[in-house]
Amino acid sequence: MLSFITWDIDPEAFSLFGREIRWYGILWATGVLCTSLVVQKMYKSEKLPDKWFDSLFIYVLTGLIIGARLGHCLFYEPLGYLSNPLSLLEVWKGGLASHGGAIGMVIGVCLYSLSITNKKLNWKYIIIAGLFGFIIGGVAKYISDPTNLDGNLGIAFLGLSVGVCIAMLYTSYPTAIQSLDRLIVGVAIGATFIRLGNLMNHEIYGGALDKPWAFRFILNLDKWKQGAEPIYSLPSHPTQIYEALTYFCVFLIGMFLYYKTNARKRTGLILGISLIGIFLSRFIVEFIKNAQVDYEADMILNMGQLLSIPFVIWGIWLVWSALSRKDEIVPTNNNKTK
């Protein structure tokens, strides 16, 4: 039996007009497509208007892309990107954060919910909550480690994002939560494909592992593609696979709850269970994952874990809130819309 798996898959699937097309991009697009198909089927099963789904898709996709990029830049390396703001646009160089994408999708759903209910944004709440979160996050991190400027600013931006999300959810409740109950099921299968994309990219893996399922990844991908001999990592935890399997299980649980139980009548229940499953597992996996940025090496909990905590807390609150209320009826196309 092999003591490890040598992963020598080329991240490039093929080239098109002289430009490489990577498996990561293909799997990202596949994840978005699967998410949309799952959620669209839910909308049709509830006989909700087609225009609701079309609008939701645009808002969520926009929020996902912008949030994932800004999340990586502002949560993990804020000083570097803020010193050169144009680098925020250099997405071809890599750098997308799943937590930022999640926050972007929540904001997108809130904007979508406001649009179909004819409600207006309450900018006062958003500004106050955002500034409060920024200050609390930055001060709390500074007290624990005043020398870690990148980390302090990253946590401050996390606090700002959480504050904005809370204010927007408050304004768009309960429509936004009902929409997220459907969306989160599709997101779980989408996240599965994205983590497989990370596997194809030889990135975001864990520490050394002495087990038959350990993977050796290529460290010098660029030089290897130019003909150099590959330099391999130590046999390591394939944390991309761990997370992909977890997210797929969350997807199956979400589908079961939605179609086989009355969980969708309890606003926030499916969302809460899914958030706990996705982000608690992410929190645990981070203990064996290699640091994404240098300053994480001195942190008790790394950035990925700190970013996961608000989602786990929110999930627990949603489950408690949903189970403590009587059954609710989700909106149908007979409800008032614009």
Backbone hydrogen bonds, N-H to C=O, Kabsch-Sander energy under -0.5 kcal/mol:
donor,donor_aa,acceptor,acceptor_aa,energy
5,I,214,A,-3.5
7,W,5,I,-0.8
7,W,216,R,-2.5
8,D,6,T,-1.0
13,A,11,P,-0.6
13,A,21,I,-2.5
14,F,21,I,-1.5
16,L,19,R,-3.0
19,R,16,L,-1.5
21,I,14,F,-3.4
22,R,20,E,-0.6
23,W,11,P,-2.8
26,I,22,R,-1.9
27,L,23,W,-3.1
28,W,24,Y,-2.3
29,A,25,G,-2.5
30,T,26,I,-2.3
31,G,27,L,-2.4
32,V,28,W,-2.2
33,L,29,A,-2.4
34,C,30,T,-2.8
35,T,31,G,-2.4
36,S,32,V,-2.3
37,L,33,L,-2.3
38,V,34,C,-2.4
39,V,35,T,-2.3
40,Q,36,S,-2.5
41,K,37,L,-2.0
42,M,38,V,-1.5
43,Y,39,V,-2.3
44,K,40,Q,-2.2
45,S,41,K,-2.3
46,E,42,M,-1.6
47,K,44,K,-1.1
48,L,43,Y,-2.7
52,W,49,P,-1.0
53,F,49,P,-1.1
54,D,50,D,-2.3
55,S,51,K,-2.2
56,L,52,W,-2.5
57,F,53,F,-2.8
58,I,54,D,-1.6
59,Y,55,S,-2.2
60,V,56,L,-2.9
61,L,57,F,-2.5
62,T,58,I,-2.1
63,G,59,Y,-2.4
64,L,60,V,-2.8
65,I,61,L,-2.2
66,I,62,T,-2.3
67,G,63,G,-2.6
68,A,64,L,-2.5
69,R,65,I,-1.8
70,L,66,I,-2.8
71,G,67,G,-2.6
72,H,68,A,-1.6
73,C,69,R,-2.2
74,L,70,L,-3.2
75,F,71,G,-2.0
76,Y,71,G,-0.6
76,Y,72,H,-1.3
77,E,72,H,-1.0
77,E,73,C,-0.5
81,Y,77,E,-1.8
82,L,78,P,-2.8
83,S,79,L,-1.6
84,N,80,G,-0.5
84,N,81,Y,-0.6
87,S,84,N,-2.3
88,L,85,P,-1.8
89,L,86,L,-1.6
90,E,87,S,-1.2
91,V,89,L,-2.2
93,K,90,E,-1.5
94,G,91,V,-1.8
97,A,68,A,-2.6
101,G,97,A,-2.2
102,A,98,S,-2.4
103,I,99,H,-2.3
104,G,100,G,-2.6
105,M,101,G,-2.3
106,V,102,A,-2.1
107,I,103,I,-2.3
108,G,104,G,-2.3
109,V,105,M,-2.7
110,C,106,V,-2.3
111,L,107,I,-2.3
112,Y,108,G,-2.3
113,S,109,V,-2.8
114,L,110,C,-2.3
115,S,111,L,-1.8
116,I,112,Y,-1.7
117,T,113,S,-1.0
118,N,114,L,-0.6
119,K,114,L,-1.6
123,W,121,L,-1.0
126,I,122,N,-1.9
127,I,123,W,-2.8
128,I,124,K,-2.3
129,A,125,Y,-2.9
130,G,126,I,-2.5
131,L,127,I,-2.5
132,F,128,I,-2.4
133,G,129,A,-2.5
134,F,130,G,-2.3
135,I,131,L,-2.4
136,I,132,F,-2.7
137,G,133,G,-2.7
138,G,134,F,-2.3
139,V,135,I,-2.7
140,A,136,I,-2.4
141,K,137,G,-2.0
142,Y,138,G,-2.3
143,I,139,V,-2.3
144,S,140,A,-1.3
145,D,141,K,-2.0
148,N,145,D,-1.1
149,L,147,T,-1.5
152,N,148,N,-2.6
153,L,149,L,-2.5
154,G,150,D,-2.3
155,I,151,G,-2.4
156,A,152,N,-1.9
157,F,153,L,-2.2
158,L,154,G,-1.8
159,G,155,I,-2.7
160,L,156,A,-2.2
161,S,157,F,-2.4
162,V,158,L,-2.6
163,G,159,G,-2.5
164,V,160,L,-2.4
165,C,161,S,-2.5
166,I,162,V,-2.5
167,A,163,G,-2.2
168,M,164,V,-2.4
169,L,165,C,-2.8
170,Y,166,I,-2.2
171,T,167,A,-1.7
172,S,168,M,-2.1
173,Y,169,L,-0.9
176,A,172,S,-1.8
178,Q,174,P,-2.3
179,S,175,T,-2.1
180,L,176,A,-2.3
181,D,177,I,-1.9
182,R,178,Q,-0.9
182,R,179,S,-0.5
183,L,179,S,-2.6
184,I,180,L,-2.6
185,V,182,R,-0.8
186,G,182,R,-1.1
187,V,183,L,-2.5
188,A,184,I,-1.7
189,I,185,V,-1.0
190,G,186,G,-2.0
191,A,187,V,-3.0
192,T,188,A,-1.2
193,F,189,I,-1.4
194,I,190,G,-1.8
195,R,191,A,-2.2
196,L,192,T,-1.5
197,G,193,F,-1.7
198,N,194,I,-1.7
199,L,195,R,-1.7
200,M,196,L,-2.0
201,N,197,G,-1.3
202,H,199,L,-1.5
203,E,198,N,-2.0
206,G,237,H,-2.9
207,G,288,I,-2.6
209,L,235,P,-2.9
211,K,209,L,-0.6
214,A,211,K,-2.1
215,F,236,S,-2.6
216,R,5,I,-2.8
217,F,215,F,-0.6
218,I,7,W,-0.5
219,L,231,I,-3.7
220,N,231,I,-0.6
224,W,220,N,-2.8
225,K,221,L,-2.4
226,Q,222,D,-0.7
226,Q,223,K,-0.5
227,G,224,W,-1.6
228,A,223,K,-2.5
232,Y,230,P,-0.6
233,S,217,F,-2.7
236,S,215,F,-2.9
237,H,207,G,-2.4
239,T,237,H,-2.0
241,I,238,P,-1.2
242,Y,238,P,-1.7
243,E,239,T,-2.5
244,A,240,Q,-2.3
245,L,241,I,-2.6
246,T,242,Y,-1.9
247,Y,243,E,-2.8
248,F,244,A,-2.1
249,C,245,L,-2.0
250,V,246,T,-2.2
251,F,247,Y,-2.2
252,L,248,F,-2.2
253,I,249,C,-2.5
254,G,250,V,-2.6
255,M,251,F,-2.4
256,F,252,L,-2.2
257,L,253,I,-2.7
258,Y,254,G,-2.3
259,Y,255,M,-2.5
260,K,256,F,-2.6
261,T,257,L,-0.8
263,A,257,L,-0.7
264,R,257,L,-0.5
265,K,262,N,-1.8
266,R,263,A,-1.7
267,T,265,K,-0.8
269,L,266,R,-2.4
272,G,268,G,-2.7
273,I,269,L,-2.5
274,S,270,I,-2.2
275,L,271,L,-2.7
276,I,272,G,-2.2
277,G,273,I,-2.3
278,I,274,S,-2.9
279,F,275,L,-2.5
280,L,276,I,-2.0
281,S,277,G,-1.0
282,R,278,I,-1.6
283,F,279,F,-2.2
284,I,280,L,-2.1
285,V,281,S,-2.7
286,E,282,R,-1.9
287,F,284,I,-1.5
288,I,285,V,-1.8
289,K,285,V,-0.6
290,N,205,Y,-2.1
296,E,293,V,-1.5
297,A,294,D,-1.8
298,D,295,Y,-0.9
299,M,296,E,-1.8
306,L,302,N,-2.4
307,L,303,M,-2.6
308,S,304,G,-1.0
309,I,305,Q,-1.5
311,F,307,L,-0.5
312,V,308,S,-2.1
313,I,309,I,-2.5
314,W,310,P,-2.4
315,G,311,F,-2.4
316,I,312,V,-2.4
317,W,313,I,-2.4
318,L,314,W,-2.6
319,V,315,G,-2.3
320,W,316,I,-2.4
321,S,317,W,-2.8
322,A,318,L,-2.7
323,L,319,V,-2.4
324,S,320,W,-1.4
325,R,321,S,-0.5
325,R,322,A,-0.7
328,E,265,K,-2.4
330,V,328,E,-0.6
335,N,332,T,-2.1
338,K,116,I,-0.6
